[in-house]
Amino acid sequence: MRKNIGKKPWFYPLPVLIIGTYDENGVPDAMNAAYGGLYTSSMVEFSISHGHKTFKNIQQTKAFTVSFADVENMTPCDYVGLVSGNDTPDKIEKSGWTVSRSEFVNAPIFEELPVTWECEFVRVTEEGNVLGRLVNVSANSRVLNEDGVISMEKFKPLVFDHATYDYLKVDGVVGKAFEEGKKLK
Ligand SMILES: Cc1cc2nc3c(=O)[nH]c(=O)nc-3n(C[C@H](O)[C@H](O)[C@H](O)COP(=O)(O)O)c2cc1C
């Protein structure tokens, strides 16, 4: 029997995106965003409260990075979602992350996070979301397989469960897209 559980923002799987920005003085900031994702093959969109330091920074620098939280960095990834750069300017120091500047956009890369999209700001959508265009993806070689492709089993991205507030890990490969369905053709 199916039950109606109402209008809940329970969407599966939700990513754990870490949005990296600089302020006008070059101070790095990061925030955790679960309401975001791929908009086109080269664009990303996320929902952000306009009071966040991150939003103000994006307005200034017109750039940001999107890294994918991983199991190894769960604690600092959650931390940057709890504390604001508005009142904790040394937030990134406290996170323990090593900052380097993107070669492509005016935004920070956090070296401990192995996979990062480097993006230029496009616009704020009608709904107030931030839309960005991909300029480069950088990845630590420790998460690449022998073909130079990012391996989710090596980098272990986190999944956020909005219903329970748990962080989960991905459990491994079960099949191939565009192949499995052929069994029913
Ligand atoms: C799991 C998780 C998911 C979050 N998702 C979002 C989100 O999608 N959009 C948003 O505006 N804030 C989200 N937040 C809250 C921000 O990350 C948080 O308010 C942060 O302190 C903002 O930092 P800033 O002011 O330095 O930019 C999330 C926090 C957590 C822990």
The ligand as a MOL file (V3000), in Angstrom:
LIG
                    3D

  0  0  0     0  0            999 V3000
M  V30 BEGIN CTAB
M  V30 COUNTS 31 33 0 0 0
M  V30 BEGIN ATOM
M  V30 1 C 23.5530 19.5080 4.7880 0
M  V30 2 C 23.3870 20.9900 4.5610 0
M  V30 3 C 22.7860 21.4490 3.3930 0
M  V30 4 C 22.6100 22.8060 3.1690 0
M  V30 5 N 22.0200 23.2090 2.0040 0
M  V30 6 C 21.8580 24.5450 1.7670 0
M  V30 7 C 21.2930 24.9710 0.5350 0
M  V30 8 O 20.9840 24.1760 -0.3630 0
M  V30 9 N 21.1370 26.3070 0.3510 0
M  V30 10 C 21.4740 27.2380 1.3090 0
M  V30 11 O 21.2910 28.4390 1.1000 0
M  V30 12 N 22.0400 26.8450 2.4970 0
M  V30 13 C 22.2540 25.5320 2.7210 0
M  V30 14 N 22.8380 25.1100 3.9020 0
M  V30 15 C 23.2090 26.1140 4.9120 0
M  V30 16 C 24.5130 26.8610 4.5880 0
M  V30 17 O 25.5500 25.9740 4.1970 0
M  V30 18 C 24.9330 27.6390 5.8560 0
M  V30 19 O 23.9340 28.5710 6.1990 0
M  V30 20 C 26.2960 28.3090 5.7600 0
M  V30 21 O 26.6620 28.7000 7.0700 0
M  V30 22 C 26.3550 29.5270 4.8530 0
M  V30 23 O 27.6890 29.9860 4.8900 0
M  V30 24 P 28.1570 31.4390 4.4020 0
M  V30 25 O 27.2540 32.4690 5.0770 0
M  V30 26 O 29.5820 31.5190 4.8740 0
M  V30 27 O 28.0160 31.4720 2.9250 0
M  V30 28 C 23.0580 23.7480 4.1310 0
M  V30 29 C 23.7020 23.2920 5.2910 0
M  V30 30 C 23.8720 21.9280 5.5050 0
M  V30 31 C 24.5790 21.4540 6.7570 0
M  V30 END ATOM
M  V30 BEGIN BOND
M  V30 1 1 1 2
M  V30 2 1 2 3
M  V30 3 2 2 30
M  V30 4 2 3 4
M  V30 5 1 4 5
M  V30 6 1 4 28
M  V30 7 2 5 6
M  V30 8 1 6 7
M  V30 9 1 6 13
M  V30 10 2 7 8
M  V30 11 1 7 9
M  V30 12 1 9 10
M  V30 13 2 10 11
M  V30 14 1 10 12
M  V30 15 2 12 13
M  V30 16 1 13 14
M  V30 17 1 14 15
M  V30 18 1 14 28
M  V30 19 1 15 16
M  V30 20 1 16 17
M  V30 21 1 16 18
M  V30 22 1 18 19
M  V30 23 1 18 20
M  V30 24 1 20 21
M  V30 25 1 20 22
M  V30 26 1 22 23
M  V30 27 1 23 24
M  V30 28 2 24 25
M  V30 29 1 24 26
M  V30 30 1 24 27
M  V30 31 2 28 29
M  V30 32 1 29 30
M  V30 33 1 30 31
M  V30 END BOND
M  V30 END CTAB
M  END
